[in-house]
Amino acid sequence: MIRQSLWLLLSVLLCFAAPLQAHQMKTAITKLLFNDRSGQLEVMHRFYLHDAEHAVKHLQGKAADIHQQEAARAQFADYVATHFSLTLNGEPLQLKLLGSELDGRHIWVYQEIALPKAELNTLSVRHDSLMNIWPAQINVVNLEGRGQVRTLKLSKQEPQQSFNFSAEAKPDSPAQH
């Protein structure tokens, strides 16, 4: 009887531990879309709302409420915009912050810039949002609209990486994944 009770207790604890483990993986996804139809390079950052809530309280104080306060959402969007940058062929791109929106379990932050006229050789990405709060934060960046989808996985140890489009680039190059 005691053994069955212990197994039941252990099973219940494991059910509660699984969701807690899922939230310990701090990950954001950013999509860079070269949109020829709109003439824009569109940047869409998606963060888990749970992570953004904790970050806003850490950055702005315990009274900050990302759900109820448009100002808290705007400050979070500004924070993301200052921790994200693109450099094309060594020249920084001046992205425009469009805003943010709540969407279920996520918060989206949007930026854009007119499609660059320069030849696309190297696109460097720096994205260290939330890494100053959680050293284990991973920011995944997907590039779409220029051939096959390409992905970078940025971390505190490597918050800046590059997509290489030059003819000499090998598909398995460590600079692009």
BELWOUR-V404049 format. One line per field, one symbol per residue. ss: DSSP state (H for helix, E for strand, L for the rest). phi: phi as a letter, one per 20 degrees, with the letter a starting at -180 (. if undefined). A space follows every 50 residues. Layout:
ss->???
phi->???
This chain:
ss->LHHHHHHHHHHHHHHHHHHHHHHHLLEEEEEEEEELLLLEEEEEEEEEHH HHHHHHHHHHLLLLLLLLLHHHHHHHHHHHHHLEEEEELLEELLLEEEEE EEELLEEEEEEEEELLLLLLLEEEEEELLLLLLLLLLEEEEEEELLLLLE EEEELLLLLEEEEELLLLLLLLLLLLL
phi->.ffffffffffffffffgffffffeebcccdddeeffemceedcecdfgg ffgfffffedofffcffedgffffffffgfffdcbccdlndfeefeeepb bebmeccdcdcabggfeffedcdecdbdgmffecgegddecddcncnffc cddecgfcfcbceddffffegegffcc
